[in-house]
Structure formats: C-alpha cells, structure tokens
Amino acid sequence: MAVEPSAKAEMLIREPVAEVFEAFMDPEITSKFWFTGGSGRLEAGRTVTWEWSMYGFSIPVHVKAIEPNRRIVIDWPGDQDKLTQVEWLFTPRPDGTTFVSITNSGFAGDDAQRVEQAVGSTEGFAFVLAGLKAYLEHGIQLNLVGDRFPDGLGI
C-alpha cells in the first residue's frame, strides 16, 4: 500500500495558546508574518480570500473546522485545481508556551508531483512558523514569505 505524501512543519512558540491561535484566526495579525491580506476572520463553514499582493496572487480558503485554541482545518487550492487540506494543531504546554503543528495533505498528480508539492509545502509552512515565532516572540516582521521568491512566483 502506497503512503500518500503530506507536508508537516512544527515549531514551539513561546507565547500562550490563545495568542498563537488568534494569530491565524485574525488576518490583521496573520498579515504580519504570512499573507498580505485576508477578507475576514476564519469561521467554520465560511470561505475567505487570502492575498499575497507581492505576487499578485489570491486564493479562496474554505474553513472546515475550528476548535478554539486547539485546531483549525481548511481546504485550499493545490496543483491541478485539486483542493488540499491544511490542519493546524495547537498544543499548550505547562510553561505557557505553545507547540504548533501544521499538516498539508491531499496532493494531486503522479507520485513525483505529489512528493514535489509536499516538499514545497513543508518549506512554505516552515517559513510561516519561523515568521510567526519572530513576530509573536520579538515583534519582528521577517518578510520570509515575500523574500522567498524575490522575482515573483513565475506562474
């Protein structure tokens, strides 16, 4: 039986779970470390638009589930117009920090294409978590996502 490739990135954030969770719920905060704009807060059953203005790119994001301070699940477009699922898990720790795990799954294409998408998504979410960490812990905007492709996406 073949194992379906998935992307996974994880990071300890030295802030309370409510603050870390809110950073992904509120596009005003998320725009400080990931995308440049969002059409609204995440709510289960709602579709919002996330925009990366530096790339002239936006996507619809369908929110499948929200469990406050614990879990977020969305569907968003992947390659070949197939939706992929992204799940965030937020684990509060006894010292007041939060462990965040992001998994992206459901990639389309042949084996090589799915693996390539999983590797690219892992890289992207690692940048997102590093940017989140710098912003929440130190108030620094690293611009990692924008600086990843300084010449644009080429799509």
LINGI-V887238 format. One line per field, one symbol per residue. phi: phi as a letter, one per 40 degrees, with the letter a starting at -180 (. if undefined). burial: b if it has 9 or more other ideal C-beta (glycine too) atoms within 8 Angstrom, else e. Layout:
# LINGI-V887238
phi->???
burial->???
This chain:
# LINGI-V887238
phi->.ccccbbabaacbcacdccccccccbcccdccbbccabciccadgcbbbbbbccbgbaacbcccabbdgbabbbbacbcffccbbbbbbbbcbdcgcbcbbbbbagcbhcdccccdcccccddccccdcccddccccbgbccfcccccbcbgcgb
burial->eeeebbbbbebebebbbebbbbbbbbbebbbebebebbeeebeeebebbbbbeeeeeeeebbbeebeeeebbbbbbebbeebbbbbbbbbbbbeeebbbbbbbbbbbbbeeebbbebbbbbbebbbbbbbbbbbbbeeeeebebbbeebeeeeee
